[in-house]
Amino acid sequence: MVIPIAVALVVILSGLVYQAIKPPAPKTCGSIGGPQVTSPRVKLSDGRHLAYREFGVPKGEARYKIIVIHGYNSFKDTTLPFSQVCFSYLLPLLLYCHTPGVVGV
């Protein structure tokens, strides 16, 4: 009789402790009370947003337009190591895309 009551008490206390230390739900960028959006983004047809960053020469002058999709452990604000000579010769526009669904900050 004492053991079931003790187990129930431990389970209830564990639930209360979990509720007390659980972090709040994340706020979406651009929503009221949430962080502001600092990157341009495009709304996809399924409702998610795709954040991106443009790097290189302006769109009108670009000879090549290159889309760079970052890996799992990097982010859209990284740059590829190009020299100024390479940029002046190739005139690329690099478009760094973020992961769809992850709002760009």
NORWO-V118406 format. One record per residue. N is the residue number from 1. RES is the residue in three letters. NEAR is the number of other C-alpha atoms within 12 Angstrom. Layout:
n-><N/N>
res-><RES/RES>
near-><NEAR/NEAR>
This chain:
n-><1/2/3/4/5/6/7/8/9/10/11/12/13/14/15/16/17/18/19/20/21/22/23/24/25/26/27/28/29/30/31/32/33/34/35/36/37/38/39/40/41/42/43/44/45/46/47/48/49/50/51/52/53/54/55/56/57/58/59/60/61/62/63/64/65/66/67/68/69/70/71/72/73/74/75/76/77/78/79/80/81/82/83/84/85/86/87/88/89/90/91/92/93/94/95/96/97/98/99/100/101/102/103/104/105>
res-><MET/VAL/ILE/PRO/ILE/ALA/VAL/ALA/LEU/VAL/VAL/ILE/LEU/SER/GLY/LEU/VAL/TYR/GLN/ALA/ILE/LYS/PRO/PRO/ALA/PRO/LYS/THR/CYS/GLY/SER/ILE/GLY/GLY/PRO/GLN/VAL/THR/SER/PRO/ARG/VAL/LYS/LEU/SER/ASP/GLY/ARG/HIS/LEU/ALA/TYR/ARG/GLU/PHE/GLY/VAL/PRO/LYS/GLY/GLU/ALA/ARG/TYR/LYS/ILE/ILE/VAL/ILE/HIS/GLY/TYR/ASN/SER/PHE/LYS/ASP/THR/THR/LEU/PRO/PHE/SER/GLN/VAL/CYS/PHE/SER/TYR/LEU/LEU/PRO/LEU/LEU/LEU/TYR/CYS/HIS/THR/PRO/GLY/VAL/VAL/GLY/VAL>
near-><7/8/9/10/11/12/13/14/14/14/14/14/14/15/14/13/12/12/12/11/10/12/9/8/7/13/17/19/22/18/12/10/10/14/16/16/22/15/24/23/28/23/17/15/10/10/12/18/26/28/30/32/29/27/27/31/23/17/17/12/16/21/18/20/21/22/20/25/25/21/13/9/10/16/23/33/23/21/21/24/12/17/14/14/11/15/22/17/16/20/24/29/28/31/31/31/33/33/26/22/20/26/33/30/25>
